[in-house]
Amino acid sequence: MAKSYDYQSAFDIIGPVMMGPSSSHTAGAVKIGNSARAVLGDVPKSLEIRYYESFAKTHQGHGTDVAVVGGAMGYSTFDNR
């Protein structure tokens, strides 16, 4: 069964506990992926991710792409895989 999240605001998703390379591009992305998984109820079979603004230019170099997929797979911000 999927974990349920009770978020009150975007700041509950984009929190201060994070792993690099760029914490602003990874921790929030993991938590967004976690939220997507909670909404879907399971690991998605596929994802279509669109990046905008600074993420569009830097998502691969900063690890945002890996972070959001890891979050959707159920990894936490503390997971160093």
Contacts in CASP RR format, 6 or more apart in sequence:
PFRMAT RR
TARGET T0000
AUTHOR 0000-0000-0000
METHOD contacts of the structure
MODEL  1
MAKSYDYQSAFDIIGPVMMGPSSSHTAGAVKIGNSARAVLGDVPKSLEIR
YYESFAKTHQGHGTDVAVVGGAMGYSTFDNR
2 37 0 8 1.000
2 38 0 8 1.000
2 40 0 8 1.000
2 41 0 8 1.000
2 42 0 8 1.000
3 34 0 8 1.000
3 38 0 8 1.000
4 38 0 8 1.000
5 34 0 8 1.000
5 35 0 8 1.000
5 38 0 8 1.000
7 13 0 8 1.000
7 35 0 8 1.000
13 28 0 8 1.000
13 31 0 8 1.000
13 32 0 8 1.000
13 35 0 8 1.000
14 27 0 8 1.000
14 28 0 8 1.000
14 31 0 8 1.000
15 27 0 8 1.000
15 28 0 8 1.000
15 31 0 8 1.000
16 27 0 8 1.000
17 27 0 8 1.000
17 77 0 8 1.000
17 78 0 8 1.000
18 24 0 8 1.000
18 26 0 8 1.000
18 27 0 8 1.000
18 28 0 8 1.000
18 77 0 8 1.000
19 26 0 8 1.000
19 27 0 8 1.000
19 77 0 8 1.000
19 78 0 8 1.000
19 80 0 8 1.000
20 26 0 8 1.000
20 27 0 8 1.000
21 61 0 8 1.000
21 62 0 8 1.000
21 63 0 8 1.000
22 58 0 8 1.000
22 62 0 8 1.000
22 63 0 8 1.000
25 55 0 8 1.000
25 58 0 8 1.000
25 59 0 8 1.000
25 62 0 8 1.000
25 63 0 8 1.000
25 64 0 8 1.000
25 67 0 8 1.000
26 62 0 8 1.000
26 63 0 8 1.000
26 64 0 8 1.000
26 67 0 8 1.000
26 77 0 8 1.000
27 67 0 8 1.000
27 77 0 8 1.000
28 67 0 8 1.000
28 77 0 8 1.000
29 63 0 8 1.000
29 64 0 8 1.000
29 67 0 8 1.000
29 68 0 8 1.000
29 71 0 8 1.000
30 67 0 8 1.000
30 68 0 8 1.000
30 70 0 8 1.000
30 71 0 8 1.000
30 75 0 8 1.000
30 76 0 8 1.000
30 77 0 8 1.000
31 71 0 8 1.000
31 77 0 8 1.000
32 68 0 8 1.000
32 71 0 8 1.000
33 68 0 8 1.000
33 69 0 8 1.000
33 70 0 8 1.000
33 71 0 8 1.000
33 72 0 8 1.000
33 74 0 8 1.000
34 71 0 8 1.000
34 72 0 8 1.000
34 74 0 8 1.000
34 76 0 8 1.000
36 44 0 8 1.000
36 47 0 8 1.000
36 71 0 8 1.000
36 72 0 8 1.000
37 43 0 8 1.000
37 44 0 8 1.000
37 71 0 8 1.000
37 72 0 8 1.000
37 73 0 8 1.000
37 74 0 8 1.000
43 72 0 8 1.000
43 73 0 8 1.000
43 74 0 8 1.000
44 72 0 8 1.000
47 68 0 8 1.000
47 69 0 8 1.000
47 72 0 8 1.000
49 65 0 8 1.000
49 68 0 8 1.000
49 69 0 8 1.000
51 59 0 8 1.000
51 64 0 8 1.000
51 65 0 8 1.000
55 64 0 8 1.000
58 64 0 8 1.000
59 65 0 8 1.000
70 79 0 8 1.000
75 81 0 8 1.000
END
